């Protein structure tokens, strides 16, 4: 399998699906604000989910054990169930659960925190459910997180932090800026760096056993993807 070629096609499928969703809303006369109309149709990440499923099957998993469309609900601890994007249940044991998320468009600030809270919360929920025996005597499952981020100017620009009482983690402070008074100021890090730190720390804590982040630059001609995997 040519994974690089498949990944390129899957990412293009993501953009095609967003454009189709937007066009459907235009034709129906119901247009959501901003870029919301591009994402409310769903299934944008479908080709990426199929790609990961094919990789798993090529590695030796049974096709019937890898699920991407239906029967994706798994029990949680803080909530009854959560519907994952891809799971592997083999011989009655949970082998893998994976989420696929994306972020594109101009509005990104609030979504960074929302995505972070979702990822951390979902991981905490399923690991606590595992600890409490919700998955029987299964060995520790693989927990994955795939994130696709549009590469544009506003995700590469440093964003300052508001620190009215306490200093943020040094990793989020970035380079030192022009001082105002006795306290040293920092310019912050970009949103893409914040997402990178999120993914790395999900693995380190550990919240997930693996993540994949991919930055894509929109061009008239689709370029090769730049995946980051730990």
C-alpha positions as CSV (number, residue, x, y, z in Angstrom):
1,X,0.0,0.0,0.0
2,X,1.3,3.4,-0.9
3,X,0.3,5.2,2.3
4,X,1.6,8.7,1.2
5,X,-0.5,8.5,-2.0
6,X,-3.6,7.3,-0.1
7,X,-3.1,10.0,2.6
8,X,-3.0,12.7,-0.1
9,X,-6.2,11.4,-1.7
10,X,-7.9,11.1,1.7
11,X,-7.0,14.7,2.6
12,X,-8.3,15.9,-0.7
13,X,-11.5,14.0,0.0
14,X,-11.9,15.9,3.2
15,X,-11.8,19.2,1.3
16,X,-14.2,17.9,-1.4
17,X,-16.7,16.8,1.3
18,X,-16.6,20.2,2.9
19,X,-17.2,21.9,-0.4
20,X,-20.1,19.6,-1.2
21,X,-21.7,20.2,2.2
22,X,-21.5,24.0,1.6
23,X,-23.0,23.6,-1.9
24,X,-25.9,21.5,-0.6
25,X,-26.8,24.2,1.9
26,X,-26.6,26.9,-0.8
27,X,-29.0,24.9,-3.0
28,X,-31.4,24.3,-0.2
29,X,-31.4,27.9,0.8
30,X,-30.1,27.2,4.4
31,X,-26.7,28.6,4.9
32,X,-24.9,28.4,8.2
33,X,-22.7,31.2,9.5
34,X,-19.0,31.3,8.5
35,X,-17.6,27.9,7.6
36,X,-20.2,26.0,9.6
37,X,-22.0,25.1,6.5
38,X,-19.0,23.1,5.3
39,X,-18.9,20.9,8.3
40,X,-22.6,20.3,9.3
41,X,-23.0,17.7,6.6
42,X,-20.7,15.2,8.3
43,X,-18.4,12.4,7.0
44,X,-15.6,14.8,6.0
45,X,-13.1,12.5,7.6
46,X,-14.5,9.3,6.1
47,X,-11.7,8.7,3.7
48,X,-9.1,9.1,6.4
49,X,-11.0,6.6,8.6
50,X,-11.0,4.1,5.7
51,X,-7.3,4.6,5.2
52,X,-6.5,3.8,8.8
53,X,-8.8,0.8,8.7
54,X,-7.0,-0.5,5.6
55,X,-3.7,-0.1,7.3
56,X,-4.9,-2.1,10.3
57,X,-6.2,-4.9,8.0
58,X,-2.9,-5.0,6.1
59,X,-1.2,-5.4,9.4
60,X,-3.2,-8.5,10.0
61,X,-6.4,-7.6,11.7
62,X,-9.7,-9.1,10.4
63,X,-11.8,-6.8,8.3
64,X,-15.0,-7.7,10.3
65,X,-13.3,-6.7,13.5
66,X,-12.5,-3.1,12.2
67,X,-15.6,-0.9,12.4
68,X,-15.9,2.7,11.0
69,X,-19.6,3.3,10.2
70,X,-21.9,1.6,12.6
71,X,-21.9,0.0,16.0
72,X,-19.2,2.4,17.3
73,X,-20.6,3.0,20.8
74,X,-18.4,2.1,23.8
75,X,-19.3,2.5,27.5
76,X,-17.8,5.3,29.4
77,X,-17.5,6.2,33.1
78,X,-18.7,9.8,33.3
79,X,-21.3,9.2,30.6
80,X,-23.2,6.1,29.5
81,X,-21.6,5.7,26.1
82,X,-19.5,7.5,23.5
83,X,-19.6,7.0,19.8
84,X,-16.0,6.7,18.5
85,X,-14.9,7.0,14.8
86,X,-13.1,3.8,14.5
87,X,-12.9,0.8,16.8
88,X,-11.5,-2.7,16.7
89,X,-13.3,-5.4,18.8
90,X,-11.6,-8.8,18.3
91,X,-12.9,-12.0,20.0
92,X,-15.0,-10.0,22.4
93,X,-12.1,-7.8,23.4
94,X,-11.6,-4.1,22.8
95,X,-8.3,-3.7,20.8
96,X,-8.5,-0.1,19.6
97,X,-10.6,3.0,19.8
98,X,-9.8,6.1,17.7
99,X,-11.1,9.6,17.2
100,X,-10.7,11.7,14.0
101,X,-10.9,15.5,14.4
102,X,-10.2,18.5,12.2
103,X,-10.0,22.3,12.3
104,X,-10.2,24.6,9.3
105,X,-11.3,28.1,8.6
106,X,-10.7,31.6,10.0
107,X,-12.3,31.1,13.4
108,X,-9.9,29.0,15.5
109,X,-9.3,30.6,18.9
110,X,-12.2,29.1,20.9
111,X,-12.1,25.8,19.0
112,X,-8.5,25.1,20.2
113,X,-9.7,24.9,23.8
114,X,-12.9,23.0,22.8
115,X,-10.9,20.4,20.9
116,X,-8.4,20.1,23.8
117,X,-11.2,19.6,26.3
118,X,-12.9,17.0,24.1
119,X,-9.7,15.0,23.6
120,X,-8.7,15.0,27.3
121,X,-12.2,14.3,28.5
122,X,-12.8,11.4,26.1
123,X,-9.4,9.8,27.0
124,X,-10.1,10.2,30.8
125,X,-13.6,8.7,30.3
126,X,-12.6,5.6,28.4
127,X,-9.5,4.9,30.6
128,X,-11.6,5.1,33.8
129,X,-14.2,2.8,32.2
130,X,-11.4,0.4,31.4
131,X,-10.1,0.6,35.0
132,X,-13.6,-0.2,36.2
133,X,-13.9,-3.3,34.1
134,X,-16.4,-2.1,31.5
135,X,-14.5,-4.0,28.8
136,X,-14.2,-7.3,30.6
137,X,-10.7,-8.8,30.9
138,X,-9.4,-7.2,27.7
139,X,-5.7,-6.3,27.7
140,X,-4.9,-2.5,27.6
141,X,-6.4,-1.2,24.3
142,X,-4.8,1.1,21.8
143,X,-6.2,4.6,22.0
144,X,-5.6,6.9,19.0
145,X,-6.3,10.5,18.0
146,X,-6.0,11.8,14.5
147,X,-6.1,15.5,14.0
148,X,-6.1,17.4,10.7
149,X,-5.4,21.1,10.8
150,X,-5.6,23.6,7.9
151,X,-2.3,25.4,7.4
152,X,-3.0,29.1,7.1
153,X,-1.5,32.3,8.4
154,X,-3.7,32.6,11.5
155,X,-2.6,29.1,12.8
156,X,1.1,30.0,12.5
157,X,1.0,33.4,14.2
158,X,2.0,33.5,17.9
159,X,-1.0,34.2,20.2
160,X,-0.4,35.8,23.6
161,X,-1.8,34.4,26.8
162,X,-3.8,36.2,29.5
163,X,-2.2,35.6,32.9
164,X,-4.0,37.8,35.4
165,X,-3.0,35.7,38.4
166,X,-0.6,32.9,37.6
167,X,1.9,32.1,34.8
168,X,1.0,29.6,32.1
169,X,3.1,26.5,31.4
170,X,6.5,27.8,29.9
171,X,5.8,25.7,26.8
172,X,2.9,27.9,25.9
173,X,4.8,31.2,26.6
174,X,7.0,31.2,23.5
175,X,9.7,33.8,23.1
176,X,10.3,36.8,25.3
177,X,8.7,40.0,24.0
178,X,9.2,43.6,24.8
179,X,9.0,44.1,28.6
180,X,6.3,46.4,30.1
181,X,7.5,47.4,33.6
182,X,9.4,44.9,35.8
183,X,7.6,41.8,34.5
184,X,9.0,40.0,31.4
185,X,6.5,39.5,28.6
186,X,6.1,36.6,26.2
187,X,4.7,36.5,22.7
188,X,3.0,33.1,23.1
189,X,3.0,30.3,20.7
190,X,0.9,29.7,17.6
191,X,-2.3,27.6,17.5
192,X,-0.6,24.9,15.5
193,X,2.1,24.7,18.2
194,X,-0.7,24.5,20.8
195,X,-2.2,21.6,18.9
196,X,1.2,19.9,18.6
197,X,1.7,20.2,22.4
198,X,-1.8,18.8,23.0
199,X,-1.1,15.7,20.9
200,X,2.4,15.2,22.4
201,X,1.1,15.5,25.9
202,X,-1.9,13.2,25.3
203,X,0.7,10.5,24.7
204,X,3.1,11.5,27.5
205,X,0.5,11.5,30.3
206,X,-0.7,9.0,28.9
207,X,-4.1,9.8,27.6
208,X,-3.7,8.2,24.2
209,X,-1.2,5.6,23.0
210,X,-0.7,7.2,19.7
211,X,-1.7,10.4,17.8
212,X,-1.2,11.7,14.3
213,X,-1.4,15.4,13.4
214,X,-1.3,16.7,9.9
215,X,-1.0,20.2,8.7
216,X,-2.4,21.0,5.3
217,X,-1.8,24.1,3.2
218,X,-4.6,24.9,0.8
219,X,-3.2,25.5,-2.6
220,X,-4.7,25.4,-6.1
221,X,-2.6,22.3,-6.6
222,X,-2.7,19.9,-3.7
223,X,0.7,19.4,-2.2
224,X,2.1,16.5,-0.2
225,X,0.9,16.2,3.4
226,X,3.2,16.8,6.3
227,X,2.2,14.3,9.0
228,X,3.7,14.3,12.5
229,X,3.5,11.1,14.4
230,X,4.9,10.1,17.7
